[in-house]
Amino acid sequence: MANLFNILNDGGILISYPILILVIVVLILFTRAMLGKADFAKTKSLLVSIGWFCLVWGYLGRTIGLIAAFDKIQAAGDISPSMFATHLKMALVGPLVGIFAFLVARLLIIILIATQKKAAAE
C-alpha cells in the first residue's frame, strides 16, 4: 500500500490524488446505481464525464511534467540522467493513473448497461 502512495506521489500530488478521489466517487456512484438509489441515465452520464475528466487530467499532468523536465534541462544546460528520469517519471505516472481511472469508469458503465438491459428483458 505504501508503494502505491509512493507512485502517486511521484506522479504529482495535484495530479494523482484528485484522480484517486474521483475513482472513489465513481465507485460510490456505481454502487448507488446498482442498489437502485440513483437514476440510471444521470449516473451513466456522470461516469462518462468523470472518466474522460480523469483521462484528460492525467495528460495535463504529463504535459506539466515534461515542461518541468525541459525547464530543468534548459536552466542547467547539462543535466544528470537521474534528474531527467525524475521528471520523466512524473510525466508518465499522471497519464497512467488517468487511464486506470478511465478504464474503471468504462468497465462500470458496461456493467451498468448490461444490468439495465438484463432487468429490462425480464
C-alpha positions, -999 to +999 in steps of 0.1 A: +000+000+000+029+023+008+043+016-027+010+028-042+013+061-024+049+065-034+039+060-071+010+085-067+035+110-051+059+105-080+030+115-104+025+148-086+002+153-057-020+177-075-025+153-104-026+118-090-047+123-058-076+141-074-078+112-099-078+087-070-106+107-053-126+106-085-121+068-087-137+065-053-165+088-064-170+066-095-172+035-073-198+052-050-219+063-079-218+028-094-228+013-061-257+037-057-269+029-092-267-009-086-287-006-054-314+014-073-308+046-053-297+067-083-311+075-118-295+052-144-292+079-171-277+105-148-253+081-132-241+068-166-236+104-178-216+112-147-195+081-150-187+090-186-178+126-177-157+117-147-139+090-167-130+115-195-120+141-170-096+117-152-080+108-186-075+145-196-063+155-161-037+127-162-024+140-196-024+175-182-001+162-155+021+147-182+024+180-200+033+198-168+059+171-160+075+173-194+076+211-193+092+210-159+118+185-172+127+206-202+128+237-180+154+220-157+174+209-187+174+244-201+183+260-168+211+236-160+225+233-195+237+198-187+215+176-167+221+143-149+201+113-160+186+109-126+171+144-126+157+139-160+143+105-150+125+120-120+106+144-142+100+118-169+085+095-142+062+124-131+052+128-167+043+092-171+025+084-138-002+110-143-015+096-175-012+061-161-034+069-132-058+088-155-060+058-179-066+035-150-095+057-137-109+059-173-109+022-177-125+016-143-153+041-152-158+024-186-159-011-171-185+001-146-205+017-174-205-016-193-217-034-162-244-009-156-257-011-192-256-049-191-275-049-158-301-024-171-306-045-203-310-077-183-335-060-160-355-047-190-356-081-206-370-097-175 
